[in-house]
Amino acid sequence: MRKPRLKLPEPVEDRPTKDPEIDYSAKTPTMGEQIIFGIKLFAAVGIIFLLLWLMEKFAAL
């Protein structure tokens, strides 16, 4: 009588994962986060324009 064949372990891809997969998709920002981002962006652009204006004002002397 023949011996039954040994079962090979399942390939890694077919095994169920023990840990849940991490979701790396982009999250939509909330309204509050969008407002804070807008204020920061406005402030950064304002600072850049202020620096350019000051450089032009004092470089013309």
Backbone as numpy.savetxt, mean C-alpha at the origin, in Angstrom:
# Nx Ny Nz CAx CAy CAz Cx Cy Cz
0.08 -62.30 -3.75 -0.74 -61.12 -3.75 0.14 -59.86 -3.75
-0.30 -58.83 -4.47 0.49 -57.62 -4.56 0.24 -56.72 -3.37
1.30 -55.97 -3.02 1.18 -54.99 -1.95 0.52 -53.73 -2.51
-0.34 -53.09 -1.73 -0.90 -51.83 -2.24 0.20 -50.76 -2.33
0.08 -49.91 -3.34 1.10 -48.88 -3.53 1.04 -47.87 -2.40
2.21 -47.36 -2.11 2.29 -46.32 -1.08 1.71 -45.03 -1.64
0.97 -44.31 -0.82 0.43 -43.02 -1.25 1.52 -41.97 -1.10
1.70 -41.21 -2.15 2.67 -40.12 -2.10 1.99 -38.92 -1.45
2.76 -38.08 -0.79 2.15 -36.88 -0.18 1.63 -35.97 -1.29
0.59 -35.20 -0.94 0.00 -34.28 -1.90 1.00 -33.19 -2.24
0.96 -32.70 -3.48 1.84 -31.56 -3.81 1.49 -30.36 -2.93
2.45 -29.49 -2.77 2.28 -28.34 -1.88 1.11 -27.48 -2.32
0.88 -27.32 -3.63 -0.18 -26.45 -4.12 -1.57 -26.99 -3.76
-1.71 -28.29 -3.67 -3.02 -28.88 -3.42 -3.37 -28.98 -1.95
-2.40 -28.78 -1.09 -2.68 -28.88 0.34 -3.47 -27.68 0.82
-4.41 -27.90 1.70 -5.12 -26.73 2.26 -4.17 -25.94 3.16
-4.27 -24.63 3.08 -3.39 -23.81 3.89 -3.88 -23.77 5.33
-2.96 -23.73 6.24 -3.32 -23.70 7.66 -3.66 -22.28 8.10
-2.93 -21.29 7.58 -3.16 -19.89 7.92 -4.02 -19.24 6.84
-4.88 -18.33 7.22 -5.66 -17.63 6.18 -4.73 -16.75 5.34
-5.08 -16.61 4.08 -4.25 -15.79 3.19 -4.41 -14.32 3.52
-3.33 -13.56 3.38 -3.34 -12.14 3.65 -3.87 -11.42 2.42
-4.79 -10.50 2.62 -5.36 -9.73 1.52 -4.53 -8.47 1.30
-3.85 -8.42 0.16 -2.98 -7.29 -0.15 -3.66 -6.26 -1.05
-4.94 -6.42 -1.32 -5.61 -5.49 -2.21 -5.74 -4.11 -1.55
-5.80 -3.10 -2.39 -5.88 -1.73 -1.89 -7.25 -1.50 -1.23
-7.23 -0.81 -0.13 -8.46 -0.50 0.59 -8.92 0.90 0.20
-10.22 1.11 0.10 -10.71 2.44 -0.22 -10.67 3.29 1.04
-10.08 4.48 0.95 -10.00 5.34 2.13 -11.36 5.89 2.53
-11.52 6.14 3.81 -12.77 6.71 4.30 -12.80 8.20 3.98
-13.95 8.82 4.16 -14.09 10.25 3.87 -13.16 11.07 4.77
-13.04 10.69 6.04 -12.15 11.41 6.95 -10.70 11.33 6.52
-10.27 10.14 6.06 -8.89 9.99 5.59 -8.66 10.81 4.33
-9.66 10.89 3.45 -9.51 11.69 2.24 -9.41 13.18 2.57
-10.18 13.64 3.54 -10.12 15.06 3.94 -8.75 15.39 4.54
-8.24 14.51 5.40 -6.92 14.74 6.01 -5.84 14.73 4.94
-5.94 13.81 3.98 -4.96 13.76 2.89 -5.02 15.05 2.06
-6.22 15.55 1.78 -6.37 16.79 1.03 -5.76 17.98 1.75
-5.96 18.05 3.07 -5.37 19.15 3.85 -3.85 19.07 3.82
-3.30 17.88 3.96 -1.84 17.72 3.92 -1.29 18.08 2.54
-2.00 17.67 1.50 -1.55 17.98 0.15 -1.58 19.48 -0.10
-2.66 20.15 0.32 -2.78 21.60 0.18 -1.67 22.31 0.94
-1.35 21.84 2.15 -0.29 22.46 2.95 1.07 22.27 2.28
1.33 21.10 1.75 2.62 20.84 1.11 2.80 21.72 -0.12
1.76 21.84 -0.94 1.84 22.70 -2.13 1.99 24.16 -1.72
1.31 24.57 -0.66 1.44 25.94 -0.17 2.85 26.25 0.29
3.46 25.32 0.99 4.85 25.52 1.45 5.80 25.63 0.27
5.60 24.80 -0.75 6.47 24.87 -1.93 6.32 26.22 -2.62
5.08 26.67 -2.81 4.88 27.99 -3.44 5.45 29.11 -2.58
5.33 29.01 -1.27 5.89 30.02 -0.38 7.40 30.08 -0.52
8.05 28.93 -0.55 9.50 28.90 -0.71 9.93 29.49 -2.06
9.19 29.15 -3.12 9.53 29.72 -4.43 9.33 31.23 -4.45
8.27 31.70 -3.83 8.00 33.12 -3.79 9.08 33.85 -2.99
9.48 33.29 -1.84 10.53 33.91 -1.04 11.86 33.92 -1.77
12.17 32.84 -2.49 13.42 32.82 -3.25 13.41 33.88 -4.33
12.28 34.06 -5.00 12.19 35.06 -6.05 12.27 36.48 -5.47
11.64 36.68 -4.32 11.61 38.00 -3.71 13.00 38.43 -3.25
13.71 37.55 -2.56 15.01 37.93 -2.01 16.15 37.77 -3.01
15.94 37.00 -4.06 16.98 36.87 -5.09 16.97 38.09 -6.01
15.84 38.82 -6.06 15.75 39.98 -6.95 16.42 41.20 -6.34
16.82 41.15 -5.11 17.43 42.33 -4.46 18.81 42.61 -4.97
